[in-house]
Amino acid sequence: MKPTGHKKLLVVLECSSLGCVDEDPICPYSSDLQRAPHPAPLASVMTMAHEMEGMEGHVTEFKITENKDLGELLFIRLSLERYLNFHLDPWYCNYVTVTCPKGQLYQFPLYQWILKSVEIPEGKGIVITKNTPPVIQQQRQLELGIKRETHKWKVYAEGAPHCIDVADDKPLNLPPNDQYSFRKHADFHSASKSTFSEAMLNGYVFNTDSWPTLDDIKLVSSLRRSQYSDIVSKVWKEDTFFGSQYLNGMNPTLIKKCVKVPEKFPVTDDMVAPSLGASTNLQKELQNGHIFLADYGILQGVPTNTINKRSQYIASPMCLLWKNPEGQLLPIAIQLSQTPGKNVPIFLPSDSEYDWVLAKIWVRSADFQLHQVDSHLLRTHLLAEVFSIATTRQLPMGHPVYKLISPHLRYTLEINCFARTRLIGPGGIFDKASATGKGGVPVLLKKVTAELTYSSLCLPDDIKGRGMDQIPNYLYRDDGLKIWAAIERFVSDIINYYYTSDEMVKEDPELQAWVAEVFKEGFLENKSSEVPYSLETRASLIKYLTMAIFRCSAQHAAVNSGQFDFYSWMPNGPTTMKSPPPSTKGVTTMKTIFETLPDVNSTAAGINVVWVLSNEPMDRRRLGEYPDELFTEKTPLQFIKRFQDQLSEISKSIQERNKTMLLPYPYMDPSQIENGVSI
């Protein structure tokens, strides 16, 4: 960003309060540089100002002569000084390199805005141990103390993870280093405004009518199109497509193997016999591991919205699915309530076409609610925000875990502030278009947060825990496990390089404070979640960091990137339902379905938001891309290259497979995955 006012950039290389490596704990330099430390091949103290204006991307070299030996450089300080009475603008600094007279090179990576003064540690990652010089510990404490003043916690919703304390949740009130770049900000808001303008010009925004026909719904969905949205609009009623979305749709972590049908879901052999065929029965299929359950019981009791002066509705359905001999996952029974009874029919594929279609629409609407609040908002956005704030508050720039995880936290705070004001906040999109608006989101957030478990956040454990390790065509699982393994190997390389023993992990005070704060502010000290609140071994740290990076990158891509593909055809994921669930069979007509689906304006609002959220703005960084060179040592840089090569191979295999598919699964392709939650 080009500065707009005159200022001076003050560059200081010194030992004084910043410290040098010396056995003497007393700082060897005073402000007048009277005493030298132990000999070292550097003699450079810079205390000079240089006027710069309009120098975006500019590299400036200083040649300074100093007769006194500084010893080994540990930190440098960059300061902005006001020039006359001109406004003092922030400056962005990538890094500083210092070359000694005898050729020794020091690197000081920053990649942040300078607001007034900043102390940058030398680039080698350092874990605090008993032998760490006090001056390093003092500087790190000073750095964290400053950051804790700018990054404080607040409660957004009772029982939900805590978030950044920013006035009015406005992104422009965030510290500059947490805000979008100019390019990303401009592109994001341009996309938001253009989609709204198109809907408004076509008369959809203010139209509170029900949809008259499916062809009319296609008119609004065709305002914006993706490669796969047209396919979804053609196959949405097919049972095979309905079932496949539990494996490769927007909410692929809900379904689990069913070993016994719940008593509150009284499905009988006679009910499902037409689906299973004469050669088997429900009990045999349960024993063979071919029956699966999608249970939306957590939606029960969530308050619902009022839109266009009409009450809206949410169901809490249960859906039984069967893996047929061809490996397809098919729905075989749907109950739209958690409480069976005379007025709660179990819908079957053998029912009338409209009965069965409407039952599936109710399930898809329930899936939309749970996907947006649980799988998407909570398990990626809000957890990424917790990691972001805790990392800023507890891990200094010189810590190797900071260097490892911070690229995956880029822009998370801004997009989450946007979500709290424009999406789920008062008057936001959820209030205008979703059944969980006007009070439902906080209630549901509290419920799903209480059920968070560590195993459900770790992909291999989650797959095994849900019994989903054998079902075919589960591309979310197959692609995700490859990416998990690649991240795990990369994290393992980095951690084992910096931590030479389990004892180092256990005794790292900064790391332990970070983990404890994540547990306290993100998981609300819920020990039943089994989320670690301290780490004892390198293996436990590797798993924890793999989980965090996977959540912020691949998992977010899996539950976000395809939203327009699947939801732009509104009947496949209604944001709300404006009539109660049917209590009898045989009375549903197409007119009934249109009277139940969202109104025109709610549909337009929903399509607009999934278009924006499915299209990452400019200034992207793919998984494994680290243009900010926070690691400076040779070996970690080799680890990064190996990680990138492994991701490239995964990407090639996914792209080759997708060429053979009518409806491909591109969302876990590393070349399409953003490094962090930034949209």
Steps between C-alpha positions, in 0.01 A plus 500: 500500500648836402559738792326834479710716731862584571671311776839370600583131529741449786701177478686397814732203540613476857567282799390737777155407632458246220795298608782292354624152576722531805549306819458825689125546566556874527463668164850582369390815323363816648343771294837666441663174384778507757577127542543229238384138530705196407671516159289436189549591134248786489541870561182672391278724704239691302335797659408694196190631329418469134213684334291277273175565321303304241747210512278191494715192448816707538822353638738740671858422600686677783877489541593586855842511662542429868833432663358311797417130474132425560528126546231273361189690390179371657252775418458819304260782563312683225329825593296760321565858600270787418635749248398855595121491547415256224266208573684184605389209280583134562764338283517137393833321536572156358842440652837650580831334418828606652832408339809522716839620375628142500198366314283371785130542416220570745135477396215672683159399354201715592230513229290741703395861518714731710280742691765667712775270618561128475776271619572214260681187619762338282342236277614178668217336691563483873326288762536636853707269721692534825804609300330776304668836572284723720512782245316282247237406756458865599456614140243229431304593811504862388376405153216290638405766752447750218297252296277411793392862513381494137357146503251441778220249536128561521188284517303501177235248602460316828646151477680568171875552440617846595606747232706814442395804699448760227270802525170422326666197338601727213797370298647850465539509879732199488876550532643560149683166496168317529321689223456402137748641254370780280462264202313236697276754668409668170431173320295355785273801537468545125374142469256551789355817352475369145306187596258705710456753219417229247236350726352841573489604135320179413239568767585209728616687810161651584277219371336322794294258290527124491658345194238403240707242307839332495581685178463829686751383760743432217477866399657622824747213524619575146608855592828343605613157387781263582638200319290261708192698610307411183565130558366522854179667376440200274574214741379645831195272527694177440551280806856416394592869497326559833705221657827603336485841664557340839835380366610776267267795556530799729446313826697175466564445872150432632421153373603195702468125478184370668527174693155531657208715389406738785181415684368850428527416129271194474589379151381146426612238250173534311555875453839467335451166324413668165833686516717210617351232276403140566853362554566681827338683789570786737661286770739335255601834355562639848723202582687538172572868573295629208259723692582861588328772699480878471351636822410869539377474858713792613268733305211414729396801705696758300284817473395596151480822306219714365551609139261711294267497803473120486627249753777274372569136586785258565462124520722267702487198269659159497596343170590135450722419203609176335811414303372290214701227323619755243656708777241778478366662816121529487243643744251233606305666784449856631334616821470877539487504880691347792172389656306226317123503506179491305564839341866429427505271197810320378544594136622238255615487136188294430275793601356742248755704305412830669493351852849361452640811331369728776640272772843518337474879468434522874814296565702718264378813680598352837836408355546859382442635852737255666762536231512879522505531879689187604719362221579837343472781756604321819741231387699714258439877535463532876770248586737669255430830675582345836831371364571840346444703817676252727797483262534879500470520878716204602755422229767758413621541141817306573315188613508217242132417560412863424694475175325172418138589572471875440480472116184294551336774708531777240190722466287281730414780741370729226271243335365399842425860593319529168303185579392629841378829354370412154405132515396378845469836677180703548358600163744273316435241232396233749234730644370566150518154351574220747277308738766536772507880475378736774622293792544147371870519415626569857283220640622251242859616542485431872360151440756397240790650698401288800528189281841582350756224547868479417450176308237661277751773408773253404410350163638145541334467843176648372481263202561200723262622772214535255572160344557658160837344415368237257214657306595555133492830310566706814724752329504745791658222706740380231630845403494628856708214640768561237517867591494422872798266453692764302436766765589255776834416339583868449407586858698201625809614310479851643424397857770234517750750362436758773398269786766235558311328782157464657638686799547812287130493410392451857721781632432759227309768696384691191366190328319381812345844554380495139336157529341593833355822360353321198336252737366773727373748240411262219374190676388676818703262718268211414711201602243255364601619153840335560665797329851534646565784743869410526736295286751251632666355189610586148246252363214677679621838374525370142144368510370823653666721239393271216144533620523879519656545155261249339199677656613839371581383149368174357200460729384855433533441126294181529207675670519835324632496144210309343214689664387665179525170310261327740284780638444729201225258403288597799285182538823308565576710809217730605612765749162479671157336474185706541244225569518234772612144417224279357311294758333262257580326176320524169406868512816667368486663157743716307303799624562382858871486431510855361304624802765343724816613322654843573351810341662670203694759699630243750615282212680791334675592826615144553635465148681832523686407818607152386632651178719745691619240752581244230729737310819590681595863426839603365822469699471125541754260645456130429568230754876470547584836342711705738614819323559656842829329580468474876732201515854599407705188577591267214346181642146635564504648149573151367205367700274762339617396152429134577153591631425694183616212280277256687199731466572535129485122457171482689360776281597319180331176610179682598486686170550178302220328692264795455534483122300175508211631713172663400499698823864526612623560852758783473464653847790314660738555210803668663530737205152630587536508880573832667768498768258638757143607573488828310152495341 
